[in-house]
C-alpha cells in the first residue's frame, strides 16, 4: 500500500455510498439527469444512444415515476477517503 510503502502509519479508510428510496432519491436522480444532459452530445456522437431514446424533456419525470412506482432503492456512487496522521 502507498502509505506503508512510504513509511507512513497505516491509514484510516472510509467508504460512503448514497442509498435512498422513493422521494429521498429525488435529488440524486436529478443529478444523474444533469450528468446525462452534459454527456448526451458525446453519447450521441459515439452512437451509444440517440437523443430521442434519452428524451431529456421527460427523463426526470420518467426516472422519478419509475423509482416511485417500483418502490426502488437507489445506490449512488461511492466515495472513498483514506488518510493518516504523522
N, C-alpha and C positions, 0 to 999 in steps of 0.2 A: 504494500500500500504506500502511497506517496508520502503520507505523514511520517510513518515509522521509518521509511526509507530515507527520509531527510533528518533523521534523529530527533523528531518531534514526538511528544506524547501521543498515545493512541487517541484518535478523535472521538468526539461525541457526534452521533448521527441522528437525524430525524427525517421522516418521510411524512409529508402532508398531502392528502388527497381530498378532493371535493366529492362528497356523496350527498345527494338530496333527491327527494321525490316530489312529484306534483308541483305545486305553486312555488316551493322553495328552490326548484331548479330553474326558475324563470330567468334570473339574472345570468346564470351560466350559459343557458341556451341562447340568450340574446347575444352574448359574447361570441358564441360559436357562429351565429349568423353573421356577425360583423367580420369574423375571420374569413368565412366563405365569400362574403362580398368583396373583400380585399383580394382574395386569391382567385376569384372567378375568371378574370381575364387570362391568367396563366393556365387555369384548368381547361378553359375552352381552347386555348392555343395548343395545348398538349393533347387534345382530344380525350380528356378524362371524362368530361360531361359537356352537354350543350347548355346554353343559358336557359333554354326552355325547360330542360329537365330540372334544373335547380329552381327556377321561378322565384327569384328573390322577393317579388311582390307578395308572395304568400308563404314563404319559407318560415318566417317567425311563427305565424299562426298555426301552420301545419305541425311544426315541432311541438309547440305547446299543447295543441289539441291531442297529439299522439301520446305524449307523456301523461296527460291528464286522463285520457280515455283508458289507457292500459295500466294506470297507477304504477308507472315505471319508476325505477330508481336510476338516477344518472350518476355515472362516475366520471369525474373530470380528470384533468391532467394531474400528475403527481409532481411535487416539488421536493427536492432533496436538499437538506442543509447539512454540511459537515464542517466542524470547526474544532480547534484545540486551543489550549492556553499554555503559555510557557512561563 
